Amino acid sequence: MQLISVFLVLLLLSSCASQNQIKYVNVPVRCNAKMPLKPLKSKNVNDFDYAKETLIYLRECESTLKQCLGVKE
């Protein structure tokens, strides 16, 4: 009985040891880019100009991110 138990344990352990598992993991990389300054809403600026400045800011942020990722425009 003891011999059968040892044989079963060895059989289970040998089947686990024969499988090679490779798992690829993405590693984050730091980007040293400077983010542009976000436009501030003031009382002197109308909504159209503020929206225009915000869209310019978002375009600059997108361009900075693409440079970090190495994506060509």
Secondary structure in CASP SS format (residue, H / E / C, confidence):
PFRMAT SS
TARGET T0000
AUTHOR 0000-0000-0000
METHOD secondary structure of the structure
MODEL  1
M C 1.00
Q H 1.00
L H 1.00
I H 1.00
S H 1.00
V H 1.00
F H 1.00
L H 1.00
V H 1.00
L H 1.00
L H 1.00
L H 1.00
L H 1.00
S H 1.00
S H 1.00
C H 1.00
A H 1.00
S C 1.00
Q C 1.00
N C 1.00
Q C 1.00
I C 1.00
K C 1.00
Y C 1.00
V C 1.00
N C 1.00
V C 1.00
P C 1.00
V C 1.00
R C 1.00
C C 1.00
N C 1.00
A C 1.00
K C 1.00
M C 1.00
P C 1.00
L C 1.00
K C 1.00
P C 1.00
L C 1.00
K C 1.00
S C 1.00
K C 1.00
N C 1.00
V C 1.00
N C 1.00
D H 1.00
F H 1.00
D H 1.00
Y H 1.00
A H 1.00
K H 1.00
E H 1.00
T H 1.00
L H 1.00
I H 1.00
Y H 1.00
L H 1.00
R H 1.00
E H 1.00
C H 1.00
E H 1.00
S H 1.00
T H 1.00
L H 1.00
K H 1.00
Q H 1.00
C H 1.00
L H 1.00
G C 1.00
V C 1.00
K C 1.00
E C 1.00
END
